[in-house]
C-alpha cells in the first residue's frame, strides 16, 4: 500500500514538473527536434562524401558534396527560422539552461 502511495505521488509530481514548462520552451524543443532530424543526416552524409571524394578524387563525389553543402546553407539562411529564433531569444521565456544554450547556439548559427 505504501508503494502505491509513493507511485501516485511520483506521477503527480512528474505532472507538476512537466506543467512548469512554458509554451515557448515547448516550441523551442520542437524546433530543436525538427532541426536535428534534418541536419544530422545531412551532416553525416556530408562527412561520408568528403571522405569519399578525397579518397577517390571522383568529380561526381565533389559535385554531391557541393549539393549537400548548399542544402545545409539553405537551412541556416531560412529567414522564417531565424525570425522564430529571434522571437524566442527576445521573449526571455526560455529559461531552461539547456534549451537556452541551444537557442543561443542556433541563433548564432543562423
C-alpha positions in Angstrom: 0.0 0.0 0.0 2.9 2.4 0.8 4.4 1.6 -2.7 1.1 2.6 -4.3 1.1 5.9 -2.5 4.7 6.6 -3.5 3.9 5.7 -7.1 0.9 8.0 -7.2 2.9 10.9 -5.6 5.7 10.3 -8.2 3.2 10.6 -11.0 1.6 13.7 -9.6 5.0 15.3 -9.0 6.1 14.5 -12.6 2.9 16.1 -13.9 3.5 19.2 -11.8 7.1 19.5 -13.1 6.0 18.9 -16.7 3.4 21.6 -16.3 6.1 24.2 -15.3 7.5 24.2 -18.9 6.5 27.4 -20.8 4.9 27.3 -24.2 8.0 28.9 -25.6 10.1 26.1 -24.2 7.9 23.5 -25.7 8.1 25.3 -29.1 11.8 25.6 -28.8 12.2 21.9 -28.0 10.0 21.1 -31.0 12.1 23.4 -33.2 15.3 21.7 -32.0 13.9 18.2 -32.6 12.9 19.1 -36.1 16.2 20.9 -36.8 18.3 17.9 -35.6 16.2 15.4 -37.6 17.1 17.4 -40.7 20.6 18.5 -40.1 22.1 15.3 -38.6 21.5 13.1 -41.6 22.8 15.8 -43.9 25.9 16.3 -41.7 26.6 12.5 -41.7 26.2 12.3 -45.5 28.4 15.3 -46.0 31.2 13.8 -43.8 31.0 10.5 -45.7 31.0 12.4 -49.0 34.0 14.4 -48.0 35.9 11.3 -47.2 34.8 9.5 -50.4 35.6 12.5 -52.6 39.1 12.9 -51.0 39.9 9.2 -51.3 38.6 8.7 -54.8 39.1 12.1 -56.3 35.9 11.5 -58.4 34.2 14.6 -59.7 30.7 13.1 -59.0 31.5 12.9 -55.3 32.7 16.5 -55.3 29.5 17.5 -57.1 27.4 15.7 -54.5 29.5 17.4 -51.8 28.7 20.8 -53.3 24.9 19.9 -53.3 25.0 18.8 -49.7 26.8 22.0 -48.6 24.2 24.1 -50.4 21.4 22.2 -48.7 22.9 22.9 -45.3 23.5 26.5 -46.3 19.8 26.8 -47.2 18.8 25.5 -43.8 20.9 28.2 -42.0 19.7 31.0 -44.2 16.0 30.3 -43.7 14.5 33.7 -42.6 11.4 32.2 -41.1 13.5 30.0 -38.8 15.7 33.0 -37.9 12.7 35.1 -37.0 11.4 32.3 -34.8 14.8 32.0 -33.0 14.9 35.8 -32.6 11.4 35.9 -31.2 12.3 33.1 -28.7 15.5 34.9 -27.7 13.9 38.3 -27.3 11.0 36.8 -25.3 13.2 35.8 -22.4 10.8 33.0 -21.6 13.2 30.2 -22.5 14.7 29.7 -19.0 15.8 26.1 -19.1 19.6 26.3 -19.2 20.0 23.5 -21.7 17.4 25.0 -24.1 18.7 28.5 -23.6 22.2 27.3 -24.6 20.9 25.5 -27.6 18.8 28.6 -28.5 22.0 30.8 -28.3 24.0 28.4 -30.5 21.2 28.1 -33.1 20.7 31.9 -33.2 24.3 32.5 -33.8 24.4 29.7 -36.5 21.6 31.4 -38.4 
